[in-house]
Amino acid sequence: MTSGDAALPDGWQRLPLLDVCASIQAGPGGGRAQDRGRAPDGGGVPVVLPRDLHGRRIVRGDAEATPVIPWERARTLEKYYLVEGDVLLTRTGTVGRCALVTAEHAGWLPHPNLVRLRLSPAGPVRAAYLTAYLSSTATQEWIRSRAVNSVIPSLSTRVLGELPVLVPPGAEQERIGAVLAALDDKIRAHTEIVRATSEYRDALADALLTGALRADRDPGARF
């Protein structure tokens, strides 16, 4: 990323992330998610983990393994609750993975190793555009280059706030966000096809290799 606005298209501007966000907030510390193995509706608030961020969305794994913070403690953490349109970013370990919070995960809590970016409705940046921007090659390089390289790489909220964000006009942001979101949807659909086909292949291999199914019955014809 270069400094200065000379090379920007008409109507675009470059702003630090701190200026385009209403808040940059790390997930709550001072405790840990409890009650692993209990369903999210079992008496507490579920937690989004860094590993849940895939393809710019929150993809929850096994619901039974979702950490839950009991209501008594969760009530003291209301300022950290996620709302639709927030953007999450990993700040330790594999820094820079991001995801847009949808209605499905509104009211959840972010893990301490995540940063919650909250935009103002009247602000200059749309959430879908910011999610796409954060995942771009240049931005990811900027983030990795500024992560503290200790045993576990980490990025402070202060440094993250310095990230320069290219901000096109609102209508252009909407178009960019829509195009890239549509491609993300296709990627998720194809990923699910690959996953289901892989599971079928493994089950078929077990049946064929144990004699439970005869290969001369042309199992490939099912495709």
N, C-alpha and C positions, 0 to 999 in steps of 0.2 A: 504494500500500500504506500502510495506516495503522498506527500504533503502538498497543500495548496489546492485551489479549486480550478486552475486554468484548464485542465483537461476534461472537466466535467461537462456533460451535455447541458443544454439550456434548461433551466428550471431545477436542476439537481443541486444539492448541497452536501457538504461533509460535516457531520456533527459527532462529537464524542457520545458513546453509549450512555453516559451519565445524563446527558442533556435530552435524550429521547425517551428515557424511562422515568416513570413516576417514582419507582423504587428499584433498587438492586439489593436483594435480600437473600443471604445464605439460609439454608434450612436450619431449624432449631437444634441446638446442642443441649448439653446438660442432662442428657438422658438417652435412653435407647428404645427402639421399637420393641414391644413386648408381645407376648401371646402368639408367637409363631405357630402356625398350624391351625389357627382359628380363622374362620371365614371373616371377610371384612365387615359383615353385618352382625358380628358376634359381640357387640358391645364396645366398640371403639372406632377410632378414625384410622383408615388404612394409610400406609406410607408409600410414596413413589420412591423407588430405589434407582441408583444410577444405571443399573443393568436393565431397567425397564425402558430406557430410551433407545428406540430403534427406528430408523427411517423417518426421523423427525416427528415421531408420534410416541405416545406412551403405550407400550405393549406389555401388558401384565403377563407374567408367567403363570405358574400354578397358583390359583387363588388360595389354596390351602396353605401356601408358604408365604403369603403376603403379610408383612409385619403390620401389627395393629397397635396403636397407642390408646390405652384405656381412656374412657370419657373423662375421668377425673383430671388426668394430666392434660388431655387434649383441650379441655376448656380454657386452660391457661395459655394456649398456643394459637388462639384465634387469629392473631395478626399474621400468622404464617400460612393460613389456609389458602389453597389454590382456588382460583376462579377461572372460568372460561376465558381464553385469550392471553393468559400468562404464558411465558416462555421459560422453559427449564434448561439449564446448562450444567454439565458436569464440571466441577472445579478441582477435583483431585483424581489421581489415577489416570484414566484415559480422558484427559481434559478436552472439553470442546464439544462433546456430543450434546445435541439439543433436541428439544421436542416442544411442540405446541400443545398446550393444555386445552382439551375439549370439554364439553359438558359432562362426559362420562366420568372424568376425574376431578371435577369441581368439588371442593370441600375436603379433598385429601390433603395430606401434609407432605412436604418435600423432605427427603433425607438430608442430613447435615452436609453431605458432600455434593449437594446440588445448590445452584443459585437460581432464585426465582426472579425473573425480569417482569415487571408489571408496567404496562404502558398506560398513559392517560388517554381516555377516549378522544380528547381534543388535541392530542399530541401529533407530531409530524410523521409518525411511523405506524404502519399497520402490523399486527402480530404475525400474519402469514408471511409478509415480506421479511420481517426481522428474522423469523425462523429460517427462511431460505438464505438470507444474507449470512447468518451465523454459520451455516453449514457450507458456505462457499470455500473454495480452495484457498483463496488469499486470506480470508478471515481465519480459517483453521491454522494456517501457517503463522499468522500473527499471534494467535492464542498459544500455540505450542512454543513459539520462540520466547514468550514471556512467562511461561510456567516455571516455577522454581524447581530446579532439578535436584531434588533430594532423593531419598529412597523411594518416596512416592511423589511424583510431580504434582504440583498444586498451583492454583491461580487465585490471587486475592480479589475480593470484590473491588478494591481500590484500583488495581491494575486493570481489571475488566472494564471499569467505568471509563478508562482512557481509550478504549477501542474506537477507532474512527469508523463511522457508519455512513455509507453513501445513501443519501435520501432523495429519491426521485419524487416528482409530484404524486399526489394521492392516487389519481386515476392510473398512472403507470404502475404504482405499487400494487394496486388491485389486479392489474393484468398479469404482472410478473408472478404474484402469489398464486393466482388461479392456474396459470400454465404449469408451474412447478408442482402445485398440490395435485393436479390431475395426473402428472407423471408419477408422483409418490403413490397415488392410489393404484396405478397400474403395477408398480413395483411390488406393493403389498399383495396384490392379487396373484401375481406370478410367483411370489415367494410362497404363498399358501399352496399353490398348485404343486410346486417343487416339494414342499414338506409332505403333502398328502401322498404324492407319487412315491416319495422315498419310503414312507411308512408302508405303502402297499408292496413295494419291491421287497422290503425286508420280510414282511409276512409271507409273501409268495416264495421267497428263497427258502424260508424255514420249512414251508410245506413241501416244496420240491426236493429239498436235500434230506428230508426224513422219509420220503416215500408217501407222505400223506396225499400228495397230488401228483398225477402222472404228467410228465412234460408233453406226452403225445396228445394230450387233450387241449393243446394250443392255448395256454393261459395268456399268451401275448395278444390273442384275438380280442381280449377284453378292452384293449386300447382302441 
